[in-house]
Amino acid sequence: MKKRLAIDAMGGDFAPQSVVEAVKMGLEQFPDIQFTLFGDETKIRPYFPEENHNLIIVHTTEKIDSGETDPVRAIRQKKTSSMVMAANAVKDGTVDAMISAGNTGALLASGIFVVGRIKQIERPGLMSTLPTLDGKGFDMLDLGANAENTARHLHNYAVIGSFYAEEVRGIKKPRVGLLNNGSEVGKGAPLQKEAYELIAADKNLNFIGNVEARDLLSGVADVVVADGFTGNAVLKSIEGTAENLMKQLKMSINTGGIRSKIGAVLMKKSLYHLKDALDYEKAGGAVLFGLKAPVVKSHGSSNADAILATIKQTRKMLETEVVTSLKTHYREENQ
Amino acid sequence: MKKRLAIDAMGGDFAPQSVVEAVKMGLEQFPDIQFTLFGDETKIRPYFPEENHNLIIVHTTEKIDSGETDPVRAIRQKKTSSMVMAANAVKDGTVDAMISAGNTGALLASGIFVVGRIKQIERPGLMSTLPTLDGKGFDMLDLGANAENTARHLHNYAVIGSFYAEEVRGIKKPRVGLLNNGSEVGKGAPLQKEAYELIAADKNLNFIGNVEARDLLSGVADVVVADGFTGNAVLKSIEGTAENLMKQLKMSINTGGIRSKIGAVLMKKSLYHLKDALDYEKAGGAVLFGLKAPVVKSHGSSNADAILATIKQTRKMLETEVVTSLKTHYREENQ
């Protein structure tokens, strides 16, 4: 069966070009995907001079701005925007999943209010696969879909993160860690202490206990669970530090004289390797996880390659039917 | 007047050697400091073959272990340990400040229960000066003295962080930022929203609003305020990312063949520069700030240079009388 993917063609800094180019590549590489592009047809059509039975273009004129600060109001008022139309297609079942590089808040709101959440998951979380030194990576959530979470939400994240790591990334019995301010038992605020108890009591999980932010990139766990406020701060700290160090390195090469510059040329491959290792967008976008269908956010600054990576990732989510597994798990648990 | 500094000679991975060597350098560089070393005299005395009127050694035999997990109990049971003895000397007024590279939890407990806090500051915070791209750095607190904080604590941190940045680091009207999950007004959990109001209403502060973790190392603010749980996670994320990137760089040099290796040799200065920029211990230790006197934590893995940097920093705190300013500020505010 075809995997039917809705794409918000108007979201992201380089839309629609980067999005459309990614879809063009996707059409070639994945004949099992049927793409439905939501966006300005006059801008999109020229990229596809030939008819393709795996491509549908739905013309939209409205667009949710990336600077929009009241996302819930935005999705209510802009019902015919490319993003909301794509979410509606997921809700109606005419497509199986959606991807957008647009306004994060509006995509979260579209996911929760239009696509809808799995009943037992009160607060879907934003999850990304971040890079580790050994190249395996780890899944972390919530990265900021919520400003506040309860211990029950954190237990949900442990469960759904494990499903993702096992089914989509193929890791047997993924090691689940709880982000805390120390690795010993009993650490943290009441939220972490309570979450620890709930996660430890769940025999389906391979819980390894508390983990510290310092050890995340060394691969201390396959799934890392945090409340949305802390998860967001950690993600941005990692990104900011990596960006700054690359800038520092460039600066010290530029001010380091001719020896440094020749050295940098000789080291080009190694430095490129380093930059590459930091590029967590290769692993795809951030999944708003816990919804009835995959809703995946590609970074706002995504180029075509980054969006293609998100397409691959979403395809894998559909292929492995991870969301169906989640639904079955929660349905059975409630019986 | 002499600045009287108590030093826990037995704290840290390389104690007493690294501590004693730092004090030796300190005695030469700062004739205005009188050092009181608390520790095993049989191990310390050999480093000081000559009499020095600026050096007092107080012999202790007990020591609080770095692995001690119940710090409050430890300081109650080990009343004659080098750390608790040093804290008692601060309390009694026989010295003006103390430094330790020992168990962080025990030092926090010694600070709060032995030295004592400034009455109006309910929860002293752990503060460090972290590096920025421009070399100026920023002060951040709480880095984890507390697992939970109220908005009032965060306001305290804004006030005391400003005092430190202005008086000790010489920054006029330091820009205070509140760590949040977005830079717009109204962001965050109830804690951040309430703290925002309190800090914004304080006309003595140069509050620049919410700041994101991504922008900290670019120097977005001179003082960054966070609750202890988040502050701890951010600090450890920055440290972990920096350490990992340096490892990745080394790995890709080692596997990058001869070109890469020659390149690395030529770039040695630049790479050293990068490593140096990351070394926030140059700025000194972490101050447990909000106490009646300076109590400063040097990193457990501190070598003599790192401890000397902490000595310099503590000397500056005494010279500028920043703690006295804080006491006066809070006394006047309460009149």
Interface residues (C-beta under 8 A of the other chain):
Chain A: T69 L133 G144 A147 E148 L179 N181 E184 K187 G188 A189 P190 Q192 E212 A213 R214 D215 L216 L217 S218 A226 G228 F229 T230 N232 A233 V234 K236 S237 I238 E239 G240 T241 A242 E243 N244 L245 K247 Q248 L249 M251 S252 I253 G256 G257 R259 S260 I262 G263 A264 V265 L266 M267 K268 K269 S270 L271 H273 L274 A277 L278
Chain B: T69 L133 G144 A147 E148 L179 N181 E184 K187 G188 A189 P190 Q192 E212 A213 R214 D215 L216 L217 S218 A226 G228 F229 T230 N232 A233 V234 K236 S237 I238 E239 G240 T241 A242 E243 N244 L245 K247 Q248 L249 M251 S252 I253 G256 R259 S260 I262 G263 A264 V265 L266 M267 K268 K269 S270 L271 H273 L274 A277 L278
